[in-house]
Amino acid sequence: MNAAFFLRLRTRFIRRYYASGVGPFREIQRKINAQESPYNEPPPFFDPEYGEPEFLEEWIEADEAAQVVGQSAVSLLSDSLKLYFKALEQELEFLLSAEGKATAKKEGFLAAYRAALGEVLETDWTNCPVRFDVIEQIVLARNRAQHGEHLSIGARHDPKTLTKHRDLIFATEGELRMWLDEGADPDTWLAPRLDITEASLGAAITEVEKLADWIEERITDVRARRYGRDQKDP
């Protein structure tokens, strides 16, 4: 089984899924901004004295819907990464130890598999070009999207994420800069929102694929070492 091959099938699907799912909602926003039909006439009961732009509610609703698509795409990506690690257990014939399972429960599956694969691949990851901070944020974003704390559609980054990461990949530049300028308090109620775009999702997918490619390059060496040991065994 080639775990990297099947992971790429899933990441390609996630890219297409996001683009197809978010398209109609971004088109609504575009039409509202351009005042194209059916958004070229004021809505019924619209009162300009309130100072709100026309079709503001529809624009916000479309943006929230696009974010829901993004959240589901990130969740798929996080789950794909976890399934990839599980597939590597079979491909490389290893299992998480009791200590590894404890690490997974306390620190998450990424930390557990990174430690386990470090032993199998005989690496300390120092020469790995992957941005693990981005990969960690994939998992954290998935958890935040799946385990909300209030009824509103949107989600904000939680203190755990904000304590560990200052360079947030899933946040608007303006909200991130404002949060940093105001002291970067991880417990603030005005934490940056979880904001997923085609660019940020694509960057996250790239890091996952880069990790799989890096591991794939070393699997041959693992097998060669094992074959050499087997040959030497009486």
Rosetta blueprint (number, residue, H / E / L):
1 M L
2 N L
3 A H
4 A H
5 F H
6 F H
7 L H
8 R H
9 L H
10 R H
11 T H
12 R H
13 F H
14 I H
15 R H
16 R H
17 Y H
18 Y H
19 A H
20 S H
21 G H
22 V H
23 G H
24 P H
25 F H
26 R H
27 E H
28 I H
29 Q H
30 R H
31 K H
32 I H
33 N H
34 A H
35 Q L
36 E L
37 S L
38 P L
39 Y L
40 N L
41 E L
42 P L
43 P L
44 P L
45 F L
46 F L
47 D L
48 P H
49 E H
50 Y H
51 G L
52 E L
53 P L
54 E L
55 F L
56 L H
57 E H
58 E H
59 W H
60 I H
61 E H
62 A H
63 D H
64 E H
65 A H
66 A H
67 Q H
68 V H
69 V H
70 G H
71 Q H
72 S H
73 A H
74 V H
75 S H
76 L H
77 L H
78 S H
79 D H
80 S H
81 L H
82 K H
83 L H
84 Y H
85 F H
86 K H
87 A H
88 L H
89 E H
90 Q H
91 E H
92 L H
93 E L
94 F L
95 L L
96 L L
97 S L
98 A H
99 E H
100 G H
101 K H
102 A H
103 T H
104 A H
105 K H
106 K H
107 E H
108 G L
109 F H
110 L H
111 A H
112 A H
113 Y H
114 R H
115 A H
116 A H
117 L H
118 G H
119 E H
120 V H
121 L H
122 E L
123 T L
124 D L
125 W L
126 T L
127 N L
128 C L
129 P L
130 V L
131 R L
132 F H
133 D H
134 V H
135 I H
136 E H
137 Q H
138 I H
139 V H
140 L H
141 A H
142 R H
143 N H
144 R H
145 A H
146 Q H
147 H L
148 G L
149 E L
150 H L
151 L L
152 S L
153 I L
154 G L
155 A L
156 R E
157 H L
158 D L
159 P H
160 K H
161 T H
162 L H
163 T H
164 K H
165 H L
166 R L
167 D L
168 L L
169 I L
170 F L
171 A L
172 T L
173 E H
174 G H
175 E H
176 L H
177 R H
178 M H
179 W H
180 L H
181 D H
182 E L
183 G L
184 A L
185 D L
186 P L
187 D L
188 T L
189 W L
190 L L
191 A L
192 P L
193 R E
194 L L
195 D L
196 I L
197 T L
198 E H
199 A H
200 S H
201 L H
202 G H
203 A H
204 A H
205 I H
206 T H
207 E H
208 V H
209 E H
210 K H
211 L H
212 A H
213 D H
214 W H
215 I H
216 E H
217 E H
218 R H
219 I H
220 T H
221 D H
222 V H
223 R H
224 A H
225 R H
226 R H
227 Y H
228 G H
229 R H
230 D H
231 Q H
232 K H
233 D L
234 P L
